[in-house]
Amino acid sequence: MNVFTKLANDELADASRLGSPAKDATALARRTDTMSRATGGKGFRTPAKEPMKAADGTTRGQRKRALRAATSTKVSEVRAPQFMHSAARRRMEAVNG
């Protein structure tokens, strides 16, 4: 192995090493090209996983939304007007006339 081959190998190793910053624009271009070829041009992104489902077939988000919808219907419809916020009282008066 001669000096020129050693320098070329060192330069090639620097171009494909992820942890070290690129020294110049050509090194950055070589690194980008090397990484593109290594991943087939698709990058390193992995697809998102499917959400886990419970025994009844619902996801955690669906169960949360259902619970929120069920509890929000129970809240201030039966509350006495003196215990309501003033804006809610005004809205109730506007609706009821």
Phi and psi restraints in degrees (range 20) as a CNS / XPLOR table:
assign (resid 1 and name C) (resid 2 and name N)
       (resid 2 and name CA) (resid 2 and name C) 1.0 -94.4 20.0 2
assign (resid 2 and name N) (resid 2 and name CA)
       (resid 2 and name C) (resid 3 and name N) 1.0 177.5 20.0 2
assign (resid 2 and name C) (resid 3 and name N)
       (resid 3 and name CA) (resid 3 and name C) 1.0 -63.7 20.0 2
assign (resid 3 and name N) (resid 3 and name CA)
       (resid 3 and name C) (resid 4 and name N) 1.0 -39.6 20.0 2
assign (resid 3 and name C) (resid 4 and name N)
       (resid 4 and name CA) (resid 4 and name C) 1.0 -67.1 20.0 2
assign (resid 4 and name N) (resid 4 and name CA)
       (resid 4 and name C) (resid 5 and name N) 1.0 -39.3 20.0 2
assign (resid 4 and name C) (resid 5 and name N)
       (resid 5 and name CA) (resid 5 and name C) 1.0 -64.6 20.0 2
assign (resid 5 and name N) (resid 5 and name CA)
       (resid 5 and name C) (resid 6 and name N) 1.0 -41.1 20.0 2
assign (resid 5 and name C) (resid 6 and name N)
       (resid 6 and name CA) (resid 6 and name C) 1.0 -62.8 20.0 2
assign (resid 6 and name N) (resid 6 and name CA)
       (resid 6 and name C) (resid 7 and name N) 1.0 -43.2 20.0 2
assign (resid 6 and name C) (resid 7 and name N)
       (resid 7 and name CA) (resid 7 and name C) 1.0 -64.3 20.0 2
assign (resid 7 and name N) (resid 7 and name CA)
       (resid 7 and name C) (resid 8 and name N) 1.0 -40.7 20.0 2
assign (resid 7 and name C) (resid 8 and name N)
       (resid 8 and name CA) (resid 8 and name C) 1.0 -65.5 20.0 2
assign (resid 8 and name N) (resid 8 and name CA)
       (resid 8 and name C) (resid 9 and name N) 1.0 -40.4 20.0 2
assign (resid 8 and name C) (resid 9 and name N)
       (resid 9 and name CA) (resid 9 and name C) 1.0 -65.7 20.0 2
assign (resid 9 and name N) (resid 9 and name CA)
       (resid 9 and name C) (resid 10 and name N) 1.0 -40.8 20.0 2
assign (resid 9 and name C) (resid 10 and name N)
       (resid 10 and name CA) (resid 10 and name C) 1.0 -63.2 20.0 2
assign (resid 10 and name N) (resid 10 and name CA)
       (resid 10 and name C) (resid 11 and name N) 1.0 -40.8 20.0 2
assign (resid 10 and name C) (resid 11 and name N)
       (resid 11 and name CA) (resid 11 and name C) 1.0 -66.7 20.0 2
assign (resid 11 and name N) (resid 11 and name CA)
       (resid 11 and name C) (resid 12 and name N) 1.0 -39.5 20.0 2
assign (resid 11 and name C) (resid 12 and name N)
       (resid 12 and name CA) (resid 12 and name C) 1.0 -66.7 20.0 2
assign (resid 12 and name N) (resid 12 and name CA)
       (resid 12 and name C) (resid 13 and name N) 1.0 -39.0 20.0 2
assign (resid 12 and name C) (resid 13 and name N)
       (resid 13 and name CA) (resid 13 and name C) 1.0 -64.8 20.0 2
assign (resid 13 and name N) (resid 13 and name CA)
       (resid 13 and name C) (resid 14 and name N) 1.0 -41.1 20.0 2
assign (resid 13 and name C) (resid 14 and name N)
       (resid 14 and name CA) (resid 14 and name C) 1.0 -64.1 20.0 2
assign (resid 14 and name N) (resid 14 and name CA)
       (resid 14 and name C) (resid 15 and name N) 1.0 -34.7 20.0 2
assign (resid 14 and name C) (resid 15 and name N)
       (resid 15 and name CA) (resid 15 and name C) 1.0 -70.3 20.0 2
assign (resid 15 and name N) (resid 15 and name CA)
       (resid 15 and name C) (resid 16 and name N) 1.0 -27.1 20.0 2
assign (resid 15 and name C) (resid 16 and name N)
       (resid 16 and name CA) (resid 16 and name C) 1.0 -105.6 20.0 2
assign (resid 16 and name N) (resid 16 and name CA)
       (resid 16 and name C) (resid 17 and name N) 1.0 1.2 20.0 2
assign (resid 16 and name C) (resid 17 and name N)
       (resid 17 and name CA) (resid 17 and name C) 1.0 -84.2 20.0 2
assign (resid 17 and name N) (resid 17 and name CA)
       (resid 17 and name C) (resid 18 and name N) 1.0 125.1 20.0 2
assign (resid 17 and name C) (resid 18 and name N)
       (resid 18 and name CA) (resid 18 and name C) 1.0 -76.8 20.0 2
assign (resid 18 and name N) (resid 18 and name CA)
       (resid 18 and name C) (resid 19 and name N) 1.0 -32.3 20.0 2
assign (resid 18 and name C) (resid 19 and name N)
       (resid 19 and name CA) (resid 19 and name C) 1.0 -75.1 20.0 2
assign (resid 19 and name N) (resid 19 and name CA)
       (resid 19 and name C) (resid 20 and name N) 1.0 -21.1 20.0 2
assign (resid 19 and name C) (resid 20 and name N)
       (resid 20 and name CA) (resid 20 and name C) 1.0 -103.0 20.0 2
assign (resid 20 and name N) (resid 20 and name CA)
       (resid 20 and name C) (resid 21 and name N) 1.0 143.8 20.0 2
assign (resid 20 and name C) (resid 21 and name N)
       (resid 21 and name CA) (resid 21 and name C) 1.0 -70.1 20.0 2
assign (resid 21 and name N) (resid 21 and name CA)
       (resid 21 and name C) (resid 22 and name N) 1.0 151.8 20.0 2
assign (resid 21 and name C) (resid 22 and name N)
       (resid 22 and name CA) (resid 22 and name C) 1.0 -71.4 20.0 2
assign (resid 22 and name N) (resid 22 and name CA)
       (resid 22 and name C) (resid 23 and name N) 1.0 139.6 20.0 2
assign (resid 22 and name C) (resid 23 and name N)
       (resid 23 and name CA) (resid 23 and name C) 1.0 -81.5 20.0 2
assign (resid 23 and name N) (resid 23 and name CA)
       (resid 23 and name C) (resid 24 and name N) 1.0 -31.0 20.0 2
assign (resid 23 and name C) (resid 24 and name N)
       (resid 24 and name CA) (resid 24 and name C) 1.0 -151.3 20.0 2
assign (resid 24 and name N) (resid 24 and name CA)
       (resid 24 and name C) (resid 25 and name N) 1.0 -178.6 20.0 2
assign (resid 24 and name C) (resid 25 and name N)
       (resid 25 and name CA) (resid 25 and name C) 1.0 -66.8 20.0 2
assign (resid 25 and name N) (resid 25 and name CA)
       (resid 25 and name C) (resid 26 and name N) 1.0 -35.3 20.0 2
assign (resid 25 and name C) (resid 26 and name N)
       (resid 26 and name CA) (resid 26 and name C) 1.0 -69.9 20.0 2
assign (resid 26 and name N) (resid 26 and name CA)
       (resid 26 and name C) (resid 27 and name N) 1.0 -35.7 20.0 2
assign (resid 26 and name C) (resid 27 and name N)
       (resid 27 and name CA) (resid 27 and name C) 1.0 -66.5 20.0 2
assign (resid 27 and name N) (resid 27 and name CA)
       (resid 27 and name C) (resid 28 and name N) 1.0 -38.8 20.0 2
assign (resid 27 and name C) (resid 28 and name N)
       (resid 28 and name CA) (resid 28 and name C) 1.0 -64.7 20.0 2
assign (resid 28 and name N) (resid 28 and name CA)
       (resid 28 and name C) (resid 29 and name N) 1.0 -41.5 20.0 2
assign (resid 28 and name C) (resid 29 and name N)
       (resid 29 and name CA) (resid 29 and name C) 1.0 -65.2 20.0 2
assign (resid 29 and name N) (resid 29 and name CA)
       (resid 29 and name C) (resid 30 and name N) 1.0 -41.6 20.0 2
assign (resid 29 and name C) (resid 30 and name N)
       (resid 30 and name CA) (resid 30 and name C) 1.0 -63.2 20.0 2
assign (resid 30 and name N) (resid 30 and name CA)
       (resid 30 and name C) (resid 31 and name N) 1.0 -43.2 20.0 2
assign (resid 30 and name C) (resid 31 and name N)
       (resid 31 and name CA) (resid 31 and name C) 1.0 -64.0 20.0 2
assign (resid 31 and name N) (resid 31 and name CA)
       (resid 31 and name C) (resid 32 and name N) 1.0 -43.8 20.0 2
assign (resid 31 and name C) (resid 32 and name N)
       (resid 32 and name CA) (resid 32 and name C) 1.0 -61.7 20.0 2
assign (resid 32 and name N) (resid 32 and name CA)
       (resid 32 and name C) (resid 33 and name N) 1.0 -42.9 20.0 2
assign (resid 32 and name C) (resid 33 and name N)
       (resid 33 and name CA) (resid 33 and name C) 1.0 -64.8 20.0 2
assign (resid 33 and name N) (resid 33 and name CA)
       (resid 33 and name C) (resid 34 and name N) 1.0 -42.5 20.0 2
assign (resid 33 and name C) (resid 34 and name N)
       (resid 34 and name CA) (resid 34 and name C) 1.0 -63.1 20.0 2
assign (resid 34 and name N) (resid 34 and name CA)
       (resid 34 and name C) (resid 35 and name N) 1.0 -45.4 20.0 2
assign (resid 34 and name C) (resid 35 and name N)
       (resid 35 and name CA) (resid 35 and name C) 1.0 -67.8 20.0 2
assign (resid 35 and name N) (resid 35 and name CA)
       (resid 35 and name C) (resid 36 and name N) 1.0 -34.9 20.0 2
assign (resid 35 and name C) (resid 36 and name N)
       (resid 36 and name CA) (resid 36 and name C) 1.0 -65.5 20.0 2
assign (resid 36 and name N) (resid 36 and name CA)
       (resid 36 and name C) (resid 37 and name N) 1.0 -41.9 20.0 2
assign (resid 36 and name C) (resid 37 and name N)
       (resid 37 and name CA) (resid 37 and name C) 1.0 -68.0 20.0 2
assign (resid 37 and name N) (resid 37 and name CA)
       (resid 37 and name C) (resid 38 and name N) 1.0 -36.2 20.0 2
assign (resid 37 and name C) (resid 38 and name N)
       (resid 38 and name CA) (resid 38 and name C) 1.0 -67.3 20.0 2
assign (resid 38 and name N) (resid 38 and name CA)
       (resid 38 and name C) (resid 39 and name N) 1.0 -32.8 20.0 2
assign (resid 38 and name C) (resid 39 and name N)
       (resid 39 and name CA) (resid 39 and name C) 1.0 -101.5 20.0 2
assign (resid 39 and name N) (resid 39 and name CA)
       (resid 39 and name C) (resid 40 and name N) 1.0 4.2 20.0 2
assign (resid 39 and name C) (resid 40 and name N)
       (resid 40 and name CA) (resid 40 and name C) 1.0 73.0 20.0 2
assign (resid 40 and name N) (resid 40 and name CA)
       (resid 40 and name C) (resid 41 and name N) 1.0 21.9 20.0 2
assign (resid 40 and name C) (resid 41 and name N)
       (resid 41 and name CA) (resid 41 and name C) 1.0 79.6 20.0 2
assign (resid 41 and name N) (resid 41 and name CA)
       (resid 41 and name C) (resid 42 and name N) 1.0 7.3 20.0 2
assign (resid 41 and name C) (resid 42 and name N)
       (resid 42 and name CA) (resid 42 and name C) 1.0 -101.8 20.0 2
assign (resid 42 and name N) (resid 42 and name CA)
       (resid 42 and name C) (resid 43 and name N) 1.0 -7.9 20.0 2
assign (resid 42 and name C) (resid 43 and name N)
       (resid 43 and name CA) (resid 43 and name C) 1.0 80.7 20.0 2
assign (resid 43 and name N) (resid 43 and name CA)
       (resid 43 and name C) (resid 44 and name N) 1.0 -173.3 20.0 2
assign (resid 43 and name C) (resid 44 and name N)
       (resid 44 and name CA) (resid 44 and name C) 1.0 -103.2 20.0 2
assign (resid 44 and name N) (resid 44 and name CA)
       (resid 44 and name C) (resid 45 and name N) 1.0 11.7 20.0 2
assign (resid 44 and name C) (resid 45 and name N)
       (resid 45 and name CA) (resid 45 and name C) 1.0 -72.4 20.0 2
assign (resid 45 and name N) (resid 45 and name CA)
       (resid 45 and name C) (resid 46 and name N) 1.0 137.2 20.0 2
assign (resid 45 and name C) (resid 46 and name N)
       (resid 46 and name CA) (resid 46 and name C) 1.0 -108.8 20.0 2
assign (resid 46 and name N) (resid 46 and name CA)
       (resid 46 and name C) (resid 47 and name N) 1.0 144.8 20.0 2
assign (resid 46 and name C) (resid 47 and name N)
       (resid 47 and name CA) (resid 47 and name C) 1.0 -67.9 20.0 2
assign (resid 47 and name N) (resid 47 and name CA)
       (resid 47 and name C) (resid 48 and name N) 1.0 151.7 20.0 2
assign (resid 47 and name C) (resid 48 and name N)
       (resid 48 and name CA) (resid 48 and name C) 1.0 -69.5 20.0 2
assign (resid 48 and name N) (resid 48 and name CA)
       (resid 48 and name C) (resid 49 and name N) 1.0 148.9 20.0 2
assign (resid 48 and name C) (resid 49 and name N)
       (resid 49 and name CA) (resid 49 and name C) 1.0 -80.3 20.0 2
assign (resid 49 and name N) (resid 49 and name CA)
       (resid 49 and name C) (resid 50 and name N) 1.0 154.0 20.0 2
assign (resid 49 and name C) (resid 50 and name N)
       (resid 50 and name CA) (resid 50 and name C) 1.0 -71.2 20.0 2
assign (resid 50 and name N) (resid 50 and name CA)
       (resid 50 and name C) (resid 51 and name N) 1.0 143.5 20.0 2
assign (resid 50 and name C) (resid 51 and name N)
       (resid 51 and name CA) (resid 51 and name C) 1.0 -67.5 20.0 2
assign (resid 51 and name N) (resid 51 and name CA)
       (resid 51 and name C) (resid 52 and name N) 1.0 145.7 20.0 2
assign (resid 51 and name C) (resid 52 and name N)
       (resid 52 and name CA) (resid 52 and name C) 1.0 -71.2 20.0 2
assign (resid 52 and name N) (resid 52 and name CA)
       (resid 52 and name C) (resid 53 and name N) 1.0 140.7 20.0 2
assign (resid 52 and name C) (resid 53 and name N)
       (resid 53 and name CA) (resid 53 and name C) 1.0 -114.1 20.0 2
assign (resid 53 and name N) (resid 53 and name CA)
       (resid 53 and name C) (resid 54 and name N) 1.0 147.3 20.0 2
assign (resid 53 and name C) (resid 54 and name N)
       (resid 54 and name CA) (resid 54 and name C) 1.0 -80.2 20.0 2
assign (resid 54 and name N) (resid 54 and name CA)
       (resid 54 and name C) (resid 55 and name N) 1.0 -178.4 20.0 2
assign (resid 54 and name C) (resid 55 and name N)
       (resid 55 and name CA) (resid 55 and name C) 1.0 -62.3 20.0 2
assign (resid 55 and name N) (resid 55 and name CA)
       (resid 55 and name C) (resid 56 and name N) 1.0 -30.9 20.0 2
assign (resid 55 and name C) (resid 56 and name N)
       (resid 56 and name CA) (resid 56 and name C) 1.0 -84.2 20.0 2
assign (resid 56 and name N) (resid 56 and name CA)
       (resid 56 and name C) (resid 57 and name N) 1.0 0.8 20.0 2
assign (resid 56 and name C) (resid 57 and name N)
       (resid 57 and name CA) (resid 57 and name C) 1.0 90.2 20.0 2
assign (resid 57 and name N) (resid 57 and name CA)
       (resid 57 and name C) (resid 58 and name N) 1.0 6.3 20.0 2
assign (resid 57 and name C) (resid 58 and name N)
       (resid 58 and name CA) (resid 58 and name C) 1.0 -100.8 20.0 2
assign (resid 58 and name N) (resid 58 and name CA)
       (resid 58 and name C) (resid 59 and name N) 1.0 151.6 20.0 2
assign (resid 58 and name C) (resid 59 and name N)
       (resid 59 and name CA) (resid 59 and name C) 1.0 -88.4 20.0 2
assign (resid 59 and name N) (resid 59 and name CA)
       (resid 59 and name C) (resid 60 and name N) 1.0 169.1 20.0 2
assign (resid 59 and name C) (resid 60 and name N)
       (resid 60 and name CA) (resid 60 and name C) 1.0 -61.3 20.0 2
assign (resid 60 and name N) (resid 60 and name CA)
       (resid 60 and name C) (resid 61 and name N) 1.0 -40.9 20.0 2
assign (resid 60 and name C) (resid 61 and name N)
       (resid 61 and name CA) (resid 61 and name C) 1.0 -63.6 20.0 2
assign (resid 61 and name N) (resid 61 and name CA)
       (resid 61 and name C) (resid 62 and name N) 1.0 -40.7 20.0 2
assign (resid 61 and name C) (resid 62 and name N)
       (resid 62 and name CA) (resid 62 and name C) 1.0 -65.2 20.0 2
assign (resid 62 and name N) (resid 62 and name CA)
       (resid 62 and name C) (resid 63 and name N) 1.0 -39.7 20.0 2
assign (resid 62 and name C) (resid 63 and name N)
       (resid 63 and name CA) (resid 63 and name C) 1.0 -66.2 20.0 2
assign (resid 63 and name N) (resid 63 and name CA)
       (resid 63 and name C) (resid 64 and name N) 1.0 -39.6 20.0 2
assign (resid 63 and name C) (resid 64 and name N)
       (resid 64 and name CA) (resid 64 and name C) 1.0 -63.4 20.0 2
assign (resid 64 and name N) (resid 64 and name CA)
       (resid 64 and name C) (resid 65 and name N) 1.0 -45.5 20.0 2
assign (resid 64 and name C) (resid 65 and name N)
       (resid 65 and name CA) (resid 65 and name C) 1.0 -63.6 20.0 2
assign (resid 65 and name N) (resid 65 and name CA)
       (resid 65 and name C) (resid 66 and name N) 1.0 -39.6 20.0 2
assign (resid 65 and name C) (resid 66 and name N)
       (resid 66 and name CA) (resid 66 and name C) 1.0 -64.8 20.0 2
assign (resid 66 and name N) (resid 66 and name CA)
       (resid 66 and name C) (resid 67 and name N) 1.0 -41.7 20.0 2
assign (resid 66 and name C) (resid 67 and name N)
       (resid 67 and name CA) (resid 67 and name C) 1.0 -65.2 20.0 2
assign (resid 67 and name N) (resid 67 and name CA)
       (resid 67 and name C) (resid 68 and name N) 1.0 -42.2 20.0 2
assign (resid 67 and name C) (resid 68 and name N)
       (resid 68 and name CA) (resid 68 and name C) 1.0 -63.1 20.0 2
assign (resid 68 and name N) (resid 68 and name CA)
       (resid 68 and name C) (resid 69 and name N) 1.0 -41.9 20.0 2
assign (resid 68 and name C) (resid 69 and name N)
       (resid 69 and name CA) (resid 69 and name C) 1.0 -65.4 20.0 2
assign (resid 69 and name N) (resid 69 and name CA)
       (resid 69 and name C) (resid 70 and name N) 1.0 -39.3 20.0 2
assign (resid 69 and name C) (resid 70 and name N)
       (resid 70 and name CA) (resid 70 and name C) 1.0 -69.0 20.0 2
assign (resid 70 and name N) (resid 70 and name CA)
       (resid 70 and name C) (resid 71 and name N) 1.0 -39.9 20.0 2
assign (resid 70 and name C) (resid 71 and name N)
       (resid 71 and name CA) (resid 71 and name C) 1.0 -77.9 20.0 2
assign (resid 71 and name N) (resid 71 and name CA)
       (resid 71 and name C) (resid 72 and name N) 1.0 -30.6 20.0 2
assign (resid 71 and name C) (resid 72 and name N)
       (resid 72 and name CA) (resid 72 and name C) 1.0 -71.1 20.0 2
assign (resid 72 and name N) (resid 72 and name CA)
       (resid 72 and name C) (resid 73 and name N) 1.0 -23.0 20.0 2
assign (resid 72 and name C) (resid 73 and name N)
       (resid 73 and name CA) (resid 73 and name C) 1.0 -75.7 20.0 2
assign (resid 73 and name N) (resid 73 and name CA)
       (resid 73 and name C) (resid 74 and name N) 1.0 -19.8 20.0 2
assign (resid 73 and name C) (resid 74 and name N)
       (resid 74 and name CA) (resid 74 and name C) 1.0 -89.2 20.0 2
assign (resid 74 and name N) (resid 74 and name CA)
       (resid 74 and name C) (resid 75 and name N) 1.0 -7.7 20.0 2
assign (resid 74 and name C) (resid 75 and name N)
       (resid 75 and name CA) (resid 75 and name C) 1.0 -73.6 20.0 2
assign (resid 75 and name N) (resid 75 and name CA)
       (resid 75 and name C) (resid 76 and name N) 1.0 -87.8 20.0 2
assign (resid 75 and name C) (resid 76 and name N)
       (resid 76 and name CA) (resid 76 and name C) 1.0 -101.6 20.0 2
assign (resid 76 and name N) (resid 76 and name CA)
       (resid 76 and name C) (resid 77 and name N) 1.0 13.1 20.0 2
assign (resid 76 and name C) (resid 77 and name N)
       (resid 77 and name CA) (resid 77 and name C) 1.0 -72.6 20.0 2
assign (resid 77 and name N) (resid 77 and name CA)
       (resid 77 and name C) (resid 78 and name N) 1.0 -32.5 20.0 2
assign (resid 77 and name C) (resid 78 and name N)
       (resid 78 and name CA) (resid 78 and name C) 1.0 -102.3 20.0 2
assign (resid 78 and name N) (resid 78 and name CA)
       (resid 78 and name C) (resid 79 and name N) 1.0 4.0 20.0 2
assign (resid 78 and name C) (resid 79 and name N)
       (resid 79 and name CA) (resid 79 and name C) 1.0 -74.3 20.0 2
assign (resid 79 and name N) (resid 79 and name CA)
       (resid 79 and name C) (resid 80 and name N) 1.0 139.0 20.0 2
assign (resid 79 and name C) (resid 80 and name N)
       (resid 80 and name CA) (resid 80 and name C) 1.0 -68.1 20.0 2
assign (resid 80 and name N) (resid 80 and name CA)
       (resid 80 and name C) (resid 81 and name N) 1.0 144.2 20.0 2
assign (resid 80 and name C) (resid 81 and name N)
       (resid 81 and name CA) (resid 81 and name C) 1.0 -56.4 20.0 2
assign (resid 81 and name N) (resid 81 and name CA)
       (resid 81 and name C) (resid 82 and name N) 1.0 -33.4 20.0 2
assign (resid 81 and name C) (resid 82 and name N)
       (resid 82 and name CA) (resid 82 and name C) 1.0 -69.7 20.0 2
assign (resid 82 and name N) (resid 82 and name CA)
       (resid 82 and name C) (resid 83 and name N) 1.0 -17.1 20.0 2
assign (resid 82 and name C) (resid 83 and name N)
       (resid 83 and name CA) (resid 83 and name C) 1.0 -99.5 20.0 2
assign (resid 83 and name N) (resid 83 and name CA)
       (resid 83 and name C) (resid 84 and name N) 1.0 5.2 20.0 2
assign (resid 83 and name C) (resid 84 and name N)
       (resid 84 and name CA) (resid 84 and name C) 1.0 -93.2 20.0 2
assign (resid 84 and name N) (resid 84 and name CA)
       (resid 84 and name C) (resid 85 and name N) 1.0 156.8 20.0 2
assign (resid 84 and name C) (resid 85 and name N)
       (resid 85 and name CA) (resid 85 and name C) 1.0 -66.8 20.0 2
assign (resid 85 and name N) (resid 85 and name CA)
       (resid 85 and name C) (resid 86 and name N) 1.0 150.6 20.0 2
assign (resid 85 and name C) (resid 86 and name N)
       (resid 86 and name CA) (resid 86 and name C) 1.0 -59.9 20.0 2
assign (resid 86 and name N) (resid 86 and name CA)
       (resid 86 and name C) (resid 87 and name N) 1.0 -37.7 20.0 2
assign (resid 86 and name C) (resid 87 and name N)
       (resid 87 and name CA) (resid 87 and name C) 1.0 -66.2 20.0 2
assign (resid 87 and name N) (resid 87 and name CA)
       (resid 87 and name C) (resid 88 and name N) 1.0 -38.1 20.0 2
assign (resid 87 and name C) (resid 88 and name N)
       (resid 88 and name CA) (resid 88 and name C) 1.0 -68.1 20.0 2
assign (resid 88 and name N) (resid 88 and name CA)
       (resid 88 and name C) (resid 89 and name N) 1.0 -37.9 20.0 2
assign (resid 88 and name C) (resid 89 and name N)
       (resid 89 and name CA) (resid 89 and name C) 1.0 -62.3 20.0 2
assign (resid 89 and name N) (resid 89 and name CA)
       (resid 89 and name C) (resid 90 and name N) 1.0 -44.3 20.0 2
assign (resid 89 and name C) (resid 90 and name N)
       (resid 90 and name CA) (resid 90 and name C) 1.0 -61.6 20.0 2
assign (resid 90 and name N) (resid 90 and name CA)
       (resid 90 and name C) (resid 91 and name N) 1.0 -41.8 20.0 2
assign (resid 90 and name C) (resid 91 and name N)
       (resid 91 and name CA) (resid 91 and name C) 1.0 -62.8 20.0 2
assign (resid 91 and name N) (resid 91 and name CA)
       (resid 91 and name C) (resid 92 and name N) 1.0 -41.4 20.0 2
assign (resid 91 and name C) (resid 92 and name N)
       (resid 92 and name CA) (resid 92 and name C) 1.0 -65.5 20.0 2
assign (resid 92 and name N) (resid 92 and name CA)
       (resid 92 and name C) (resid 93 and name N) 1.0 -40.7 20.0 2
assign (resid 92 and name C) (resid 93 and name N)
       (resid 93 and name CA) (resid 93 and name C) 1.0 -66.2 20.0 2
assign (resid 93 and name N) (resid 93 and name CA)
       (resid 93 and name C) (resid 94 and name N) 1.0 -37.6 20.0 2
assign (resid 93 and name C) (resid 94 and name N)
       (resid 94 and name CA) (resid 94 and name C) 1.0 -67.1 20.0 2
assign (resid 94 and name N) (resid 94 and name CA)
       (resid 94 and name C) (resid 95 and name N) 1.0 -37.7 20.0 2
assign (resid 94 and name C) (resid 95 and name N)
       (resid 95 and name CA) (resid 95 and name C) 1.0 -74.0 20.0 2
assign (resid 95 and name N) (resid 95 and name CA)
       (resid 95 and name C) (resid 96 and name N) 1.0 -43.9 20.0 2
assign (resid 95 and name C) (resid 96 and name N)
       (resid 96 and name CA) (resid 96 and name C) 1.0 -79.1 20.0 2
assign (resid 96 and name N) (resid 96 and name CA)
       (resid 96 and name C) (resid 97 and name N) 1.0 -17.2 20.0 2
